[in-house]
Every structure is written in C-alpha cells, then in structure tokens.
Amino acid sequence: MLARSTSRCCTKLRAPASRFSLRVARPQCRQFSSPSSGASHSSGPNPSSAGLLAPFTSELDKIAPSFRINGSQVRVLQTPTEFYETLKDKIRKAEKRIFLSTLYIGKSEKELIATLQEALRAKPDLKLSILTDALRGTREAPNPSCASLLAPLISEFGSDRVEIRMYHTPNLTGLRKKHIPKRINEGWGLQHMKLYGIDDEIILSGANLSSDYFSDRQDRYHVYSSRDITEYFSNLQTAVSSLSFLVKPSSDPSGFKLVWPEDNSAISPLENPNKFVAESTALLSGLISPKTAPRTALDDTPAEKRDTSVYMLAQFSQLLSPDTSTELPAVSHVLRTLAAPEYANSSWTFTAGYFNPAPSLTKLLLGTASTNNVVITASPFANGFYKSPGVSGLLPDAYTLLARRFVRAVHESKHRGTTVLKEWRKGTVGEPGGWTYHAKGLWVTMPKNENPSISLIGSSNYTKRSYSLDLEANALIVTENEDLKKRLGEEQRWLQDNATVVTREDFAKTERRVGLKVRIAMMIVQLVGGAL
C-alpha cells in the first residue's frame, strides 16, 4: 500500500518563508508588569497578580511564538457530547476551509463523514485537509480502516478540494517495520496532534475523532476564535502534511494506497530516515521558533483589549536534530518559576489520563513553592486499557503502581500535606454508564487569586514518549482576563466532580496491590513512554 510517485529530480526542501506566504505581525508589547514595579490599574486584575505573571511571560517569549488576544476569544467546553456537537455545527457552517489533525478517525464514524460531505456539497469552494497517523490509520487494512473510510471523500470531491495525509515515523523502517506486530509498532512514534480548525476558529483538545471521544470519554476542549491562532496551527499542519504520505483511492481490497509525492518537503522516511529528519529539521525549526515563526496580524481585536497571551507549543523531537521543541521547555519554565518564594501561596492542578509524567516534570512539580496542589488521573476502572485483551490489559495496574510511587514521593517531599492525588471515576469501563478519562493539562493559580491565570491544553500526555517519539501540539494561556480565569477555574473544579483523593493507605489495601505481571506491563510502559 506504500508507493512513491515519480522520481525525485532534486531535494524538495522548502524554507518556511517560501512555503507560507504570511503577513508578519508587528511585535505586541506585553502588558504584564514586573513584580517590583508596584504598577496599579483602576480596574481589572489584582496588580500583584499581573506583576507575578511577568517572570513567566518574559522567558516564554524567548521559547515559543505567541499571540495576544482577548480572553473572550477562548471558549471552554466541558463534555464529549458538547465537543462533538460543536465540531459538527462548525463543519456545517464552514465557508473556506476545514483542517483536522488527529491520531485517527474511527473506522465507523459515518456520521462525521456524512457531516463533512454535507458541508463540501453545500459549499463548492470549501476545502478539506485531514492529517492522521499512518500506523494507526492503516492498522486494520485490508479490512475497514481510517484510511479506507476517508479515501471516498477524495473520489467524490477530487484531490484539489480534499487532501488526506498520513504521517509515518522515521523510527520504524526496514526489518523492524517488517517484523514488529501492528499493535506494538505504534510504540516507535505517532502523529498525535489534535487540531480541529474550521475557517478562522480552532478547537484544541486531547480527544481523537471516534465514538468514545464523542460520548463517554472525558477530555478537555478549548475553542479559539482567533484568525491568528487558527492560521498558525493551519500552517503547522500543512508543514507536517508535507512530510507525510498522501492517501489515494484504490481498487485494491484495502480501498486506498499511500503515495509519497515528489513535491513533498523531504525524502520519504522509509527511504532514508536520517535525510528525512535533516530535511524536516530545516522546515520545522523555523516554524516553531519565536524568532522565525511566521505570525499573521489578522485579528481585529483592539490592542488595549488584548489581555491574554497564547503560546503555541510543539513537541517534534523525532523530526528535529538537534531537538528545538518548545513544549517541554515551556512547561519546565512554568514549574521552575513556581519554585520562587513569591509563589508560596500559589497552587497548581495537573492532570493526565495515563499517569506516567516524565521524571523531570515530577521533580519540578514537587519542587514548586505552591500549596493546595492537585493531581488528577484515571482510576483503573476509568482507564482506556481496563480489561483490554492481552498484555495491554495489565496497563491500568501499571499506572496504579506509578501513581502509588508518586504519592510516596509526595509524602517524602516538602509537599507532604499540600499535594494530593485524585482518581477520576464515573462508573466502570465496559459497563452501562461507564466512562474513561483522557483529560490532560495544567492550571496555575497566582497568590491571592481564586482562579487560574495559566493553563496548558493540547495533545501531550507529558510522558517520556511525548517528549521523544510523538508529534504534539499545545497552547499555553497566560491571562489577566477575569472572566477567562473564572472559566478555567470552573473547568479545573468540574473535572474533579468525579475524582476522589487516594492516599498511601488506600494503595496499601489488598485490592490495590499489584503483582509480577504488572512488572511486565511496566516494561511495556517504559518502552513506549506511557501509552500504546
């Protein structure tokens, strides 16, 4: 199913400036004062809170590109159903473009495909671009798969209106690709970004596009009504798409074929992985650097009303040599800043459905000066691998073991008594009314504040795998907007409605003990960095 169209007469590397014709925005001065300035405002946030944000933004400005918007341009969704209905509604109303980046689209998502068809039929000028992962998207082939589900869209509307791309990791080639089973081969790297753009709006989430994420799998979802932010992530998807296989309809039993176009921005990763990475680096490094990232000036929000900075973060470790990814440095900076004495009365909430944070993040979380901190993770009964067949069914207990180790580390640290771990559970997976938990993110509340001023959302699971193997895209909000802070606080608290504190004593109970088989699962977790 993998093919390569026509011969390459030269390297098709394109510099970011030539690939993306963008109007560069004028630099926008931050409105955050330094902690010692004593600046005051007649209205708006607590002056001390605004001052305490300055150490975060001054360094973040050097790490990642950002845009200034008004807090009202961010909408926070709560439930899977609200996410799905919002997505379908925006698709139906699309005028110019729909671009979707996801790990996969469920092979039976006929309603979503019908919604896309409805929009494309109604608007002759509408264009659709979809980016998924090649390994996950073709896993079931030649049986029905994500690729076979999407290929008919090209047949009906033509390749000039519909482009389906599938990214393939350069880490899985040759004999390794030939002999490693399909389910396991995803451990060598995936396209994991979740970007759902329609015209000049974009939904950022950790959710994929399949029925469980639309009904009973809890995640997070932010809608950004910003032309600038939407355009940035559209360009990011376009860049990764130019490093990916093109899906074409086929009369083969699978219903599709994967082709490497000659005008892609790099050589195929299956042909020459090292050269592929070198050429990918030349393309992507300029897009994610704050110094060279193309930034548009499309939003018409008055400058004086721009009270929120949104940093666009990308983790493209497997495509960059040397690695210049921005997510891990940004998150590390936020947590490292919280270690300063002036943040002694701040607090943070961290969540990850698959609890296996990178060791460096665990150390930084436990090194902050913050108090009243909360970690939220999935209960074994809300884990997506609960009662899964084979070795993967052991993973919920493996994550339990990791959570137990974290609670022990908290007990042995200065955060004893100020940081708790909560397990999220809504029924039991596989039983009527049972949900899974897939939310991930970070919220930081400044001293003397009730609600967060900083929040991180996106595709990352914050694991070793996220920081070495998968492609991730995230947004980091730093805001003075009181209404947005309130909505972020509601999101943070609402996610805890189904969460219960778990202590060392709870983990010591007989039913929570883990056996030898879990050690095997731990080896798998370590191998793939936290999630299959």
Rosetta blueprint (number, residue, H / E / L):
1 M L
2 L E
3 A E
4 R E
5 S L
6 T L
7 S L
8 R L
9 C L
10 C L
11 T L
12 K L
13 L L
14 R L
15 A L
16 P H
17 A H
18 S H
19 R H
20 F L
21 S L
22 L L
23 R L
24 V L
25 A L
26 R L
27 P L
28 Q L
29 C L
30 R L
31 Q L
32 F L
33 S L
34 S L
35 P L
36 S L
37 S L
38 G L
39 A L
40 S L
41 H L
42 S L
43 S L
44 G L
45 P L
46 N L
47 P H
48 S H
49 S H
50 A H
51 G H
52 L H
53 L H
54 A H
55 P H
56 F H
57 T H
58 S H
59 E H
60 L H
61 D H
62 K H
63 I H
64 A L
65 P L
66 S E
67 F E
68 R E
69 I E
70 N L
71 G H
72 S H
73 Q H
74 V E
75 R E
76 V E
77 L E
78 Q L
79 T L
80 P H
81 T H
82 E H
83 F H
84 Y H
85 E H
86 T H
87 L H
88 K H
89 D H
90 K H
91 I H
92 R H
93 K L
94 A L
95 E L
96 K L
97 R E
98 I E
99 F E
100 L E
101 S E
102 T L
103 L L
104 Y L
105 I E
106 G L
107 K L
108 S L
109 E L
110 K H
111 E H
112 L H
113 I H
114 A H
115 T H
116 L H
117 Q H
118 E H
119 A H
120 L H
121 R H
122 A H
123 K L
124 P L
125 D L
126 L L
127 K E
128 L E
129 S E
130 I E
131 L E
132 T E
133 D E
134 A H
135 L H
136 R H
137 G H
138 T L
139 R L
140 E L
141 A L
142 P L
143 N L
144 P L
145 S L
146 C H
147 A H
148 S H
149 L H
150 L H
151 A H
152 P H
153 L H
154 I H
155 S H
156 E H
157 F H
158 G L
159 S L
160 D L
161 R L
162 V E
163 E E
164 I E
165 R E
166 M E
167 Y E
168 H L
169 T L
170 P L
171 N L
172 L L
173 T L
174 G H
175 L H
176 R H
177 K H
178 K H
179 H H
180 I L
181 P L
182 K H
183 R H
184 I H
185 N H
186 E H
187 G H
188 W H
189 G L
190 L L
191 Q E
192 H L
193 M L
194 K L
195 L E
196 Y E
197 G E
198 I E
199 D L
200 D L
201 E E
202 I E
203 I E
204 L E
205 S E
206 G L
207 A L
208 N L
209 L E
210 S L
211 S H
212 D H
213 Y H
214 F H
215 S H
216 D L
217 R E
218 Q E
219 D L
220 R L
221 Y E
222 H E
223 V E
224 Y E
225 S L
226 S L
227 R H
228 D H
229 I H
230 T H
231 E H
232 Y H
233 F H
234 S H
235 N H
236 L H
237 Q H
238 T H
239 A H
240 V H
241 S H
242 S L
243 L L
244 S L
245 F E
246 L E
247 V E
248 K E
249 P E
250 S L
251 S L
252 D L
253 P L
254 S L
255 G L
256 F E
257 K E
258 L E
259 V E
260 W E
261 P L
262 E L
263 D L
264 N L
265 S L
266 A L
267 I L
268 S L
269 P L
270 L L
271 E L
272 N L
273 P H
274 N H
275 K H
276 F H
277 V H
278 A H
279 E H
280 S H
281 T H
282 A H
283 L H
284 L H
285 S H
286 G H
287 L H
288 I H
289 S L
290 P L
291 K L
292 T L
293 A L
294 P L
295 R L
296 T L
297 A L
298 L L
299 D L
300 D L
301 T L
302 P L
303 A H
304 E H
305 K H
306 R L
307 D L
308 T E
309 S E
310 V E
311 Y E
312 M E
313 L E
314 A E
315 Q E
316 F L
317 S H
318 Q H
319 L H
320 L L
321 S L
322 P L
323 D L
324 T L
325 S L
326 T L
327 E H
328 L H
329 P H
330 A H
331 V H
332 S H
333 H H
334 V H
335 L H
336 R H
337 T H
338 L L
339 A L
340 A L
341 P H
342 E H
343 Y H
344 A L
345 N L
346 S L
347 S E
348 W E
349 T E
350 F E
351 T E
352 A E
353 G L
354 Y L
355 F L
356 N L
357 P E
358 A L
359 P H
360 S H
361 L H
362 T H
363 K H
364 L H
365 L H
366 L L
367 G L
368 T L
369 A L
370 S L
371 T L
372 N L
373 N E
374 V E
375 V E
376 I E
377 T E
378 A E
379 S L
380 P H
381 F H
382 A H
383 N L
384 G L
385 F L
386 Y L
387 K L
388 S L
389 P L
390 G H
391 V H
392 S H
393 G H
394 L H
395 L H
396 P H
397 D H
398 A H
399 Y H
400 T H
401 L H
402 L H
403 A H
404 R H
405 R H
406 F H
407 V H
408 R H
409 A H
410 V H
411 H H
412 E L
413 S L
414 K L
415 H L
416 R L
417 G L
418 T L
419 T E
420 V E
421 L E
422 K E
423 E E
424 W E
425 R L
426 K L
427 G L
428 T L
429 V L
430 G L
431 E L
432 P L
433 G L
434 G L
435 W L
436 T E
437 Y E
438 H L
439 A L
440 K E
441 G E
442 L E
443 W E
444 V E
445 T E
446 M L
447 P L
448 K L
449 N L
450 E L
451 N L
452 P L
453 S L
454 I E
455 S E
456 L E
457 I E
458 G E
459 S L
460 S L
461 N L
462 Y L
463 T E
464 K L
465 R L
466 S L
467 Y L
468 S L
469 L L
470 D L
471 L E
472 E E
473 A E
474 N E
475 A E
476 L E
477 I E
478 V E
479 T E
480 E L
481 N L
482 E H
483 D H
484 L H
485 K H
486 K H
487 R H
488 L H
489 G H
490 E H
491 E H
492 Q H
493 R H
494 W H
495 L L
496 Q L
497 D L
498 N L
499 A E
500 T E
501 V E
502 V E
503 T L
504 R H
505 E H
506 D H
507 F H
508 A L
509 K L
510 T H
511 E H
512 R H
513 R L
514 V L
515 G L
516 L H
517 K H
518 V H
519 R H
520 I H
521 A H
522 M H
523 M H
524 I H
525 V H
526 Q H
527 L H
528 V H
529 G L
530 G L
531 A L
532 L L
